[in-house]
């Protein structure tokens, strides 16, 4: 695909941390000219870990690939005027600035009535929040972790940031489609806590908790409402096994040659293990029956025995193992890009495949790299 679908669209990205930059990166990967605006000296998130040995932020470069960079003094009236001029010309702005009067929608729309303006907040009331506080407030840490654990357990993925970024990109593309049809601008607001609450509500978790009068109990690595469990292998590795559908469950029983044992379990307990709910209710017994099959095999033997079957499974891998595997695959969603100031970096392409092909990844800009060329366009 030579032309990208958002070629000709320009977006001013005034966001920091994960959610906003993720949205900007997605739009840039689809062809938009996304201009990242940062203060002189670098953004507040410009040095976040992980870092290279030379102190360059792999975090920042990963989230800002394919963009251009404008560095201005955002504390000065002159610098802000430059940014407002740029927003008026671009017609789309993405920001997560808290209570910045000069970025108020009314002021910006006075310069560009058909402006598309998306504002990302922490909480819907405008108070600050980040992914880690939102995740705590939405109740997930009390559902996460071993069954006998009592303290809250966080997870490491900033899921609400990433999902918010996707919602933001979708909102901008939708508003752009609306503007193309009607000529009207849009002011969109998106809060991390709304995204999190919407997600857990859409899966029925809030309704479940309301009906039970309590949150869901911890179940470790088990799969709620069906069957799934982790199993150690004889060589100290672990695999995750899932029997979600009747076909996957039958395949698991067949490959482990446990049909007779499970038939006896069904008769003893009055269960039908073809039903998801019954598999969940009997999860501890099922795991105890299956565990010897896995513990008597190495990971390589498990892989060989499950190859070509309908068993749904995956090995637990470390991040370096994942990187080594993907780097060796030319058809993977990752590729090496020559990142200025760092060198070759293994990073992601857009996961969208167009007619069976990924688009090529592009490096992140150096801080302020495109300042002169962007300012020159404003003087035209």
Rosetta blueprint (number, residue, H / E / L):
1 X L
2 X L
3 X L
4 X L
5 X L
6 X L
7 X L
8 X L
9 X L
10 X E
11 X E
12 X E
13 X E
14 X E
15 X L
16 X L
17 X L
18 X L
19 X H
20 X H
21 X H
22 X H
23 X H
24 X H
25 X H
26 X H
27 X H
28 X H
29 X H
30 X L
31 X L
32 X L
33 X E
34 X E
35 X E
36 X E
37 X E
38 X E
39 X E
40 X L
41 X L
42 X L
43 X L
44 X L
45 X L
46 X L
47 X L
48 X L
49 X L
50 X L
51 X E
52 X L
53 X L
54 X L
55 X L
56 X L
57 X E
58 X H
59 X H
60 X H
61 X H
62 X H
63 X H
64 X L
65 X E
66 X L
67 X L
68 X E
69 X E
70 X E
71 X E
72 X E
73 X L
74 X L
75 X L
76 X L
77 X H
78 X H
79 X H
80 X H
81 X H
82 X H
83 X H
84 X H
85 X H
86 X H
87 X H
88 X H
89 X H
90 X H
91 X L
92 X E
93 X E
94 X E
95 X E
96 X L
97 X L
98 X L
99 X L
100 X L
101 X H
102 X H
103 X H
104 X L
105 X H
106 X H
107 X H
108 X H
109 X H
110 X H
111 X H
112 X L
113 X L
114 X L
115 X L
116 X E
117 X E
118 X E
119 X E
120 X E
121 X E
122 X L
123 X L
124 X L
125 X L
126 X L
127 X L
128 X L
129 X L
130 X L
131 X H
132 X H
133 X H
134 X H
135 X H
136 X H
137 X H
138 X L
139 X L
140 X H
141 X H
142 X H
143 X L
144 X L
145 X L
146 X L
147 X L
148 X L
149 X L
150 X L
151 X L
152 X L
153 X L
154 X L
155 X L
156 X L
157 X L
158 X L
159 X H
160 X H
161 X H
162 X H
163 X H
164 X H
165 X H
166 X H
167 X H
168 X H
169 X H
170 X H
171 X H
172 X H
173 X H
174 X H
175 X H
176 X H
177 X H
178 X H
179 X H
180 X H
181 X H
182 X H
183 X L
184 X L
185 X L
186 X E
187 X E
188 X E
189 X E
190 X E
191 X E
192 X H
193 X H
194 X H
195 X H
196 X H
197 X H
198 X H
199 X H
200 X H
201 X H
202 X H
203 X L
204 X L
205 X H
206 X H
207 X H
208 X H
209 X H
210 X H
211 X H
212 X H
213 X L
214 X L
215 X L
216 X L
217 X L
218 X L
219 X L
220 X L
221 X L
222 X L
223 X L
224 X L
225 X L
226 X L
227 X E
228 X E
229 X E
230 X E
231 X E
232 X E
233 X L
234 X L
235 X L
236 X L
237 X L
238 X E
239 X E
240 X E
241 X E
242 X E
243 X E
244 X L
245 X L
246 X H
247 X H
248 X H
249 X H
250 X H
251 X H
252 X H
253 X H
254 X H
255 X H
256 X H
257 X L
258 X L
259 X H
260 X H
261 X H
262 X H
263 X H
264 X H
265 X H
266 X H
267 X H
268 X H
269 X H
270 X L
271 X L
272 X L
273 X L
274 X L
275 X L
276 X H
277 X H
278 X H
279 X H
280 X H
281 X H
282 X L
283 X H
284 X H
285 X H
286 X H
287 X H
288 X H
289 X H
290 X H
291 X H
292 X H
293 X H
294 X H
295 X H
296 X L
297 X L
298 X L
299 X H
300 X H
301 X H
302 X H
303 X H
304 X H
305 X H
306 X H
307 X L
308 X L
309 X L
310 X L
311 X L
312 X E
313 X E
314 X E
315 X E
316 X L
317 X L
318 X L
319 X H
320 X H
321 X H
322 X H
323 X H
324 X H
325 X H
326 X H
327 X H
328 X L
329 X L
330 X L
331 X L
332 X L
333 X L
334 X E
335 X E
336 X E
337 X E
338 X E
339 X E
340 X L
341 X L
342 X L
343 X E
344 X E
345 X E
346 X E
347 X E
348 X E
349 X L
350 X L
351 X L
352 X L
353 X E
354 X E
355 X L
356 X L
357 X E
358 X E
359 X L
360 X L
361 X L
362 X L
363 X L
364 X E
365 X L
366 X L
367 X L
368 X L
369 X L
370 X L
371 X H
372 X H
373 X H
374 X H
375 X H
376 X H
377 X H
378 X H
379 X L
380 X L
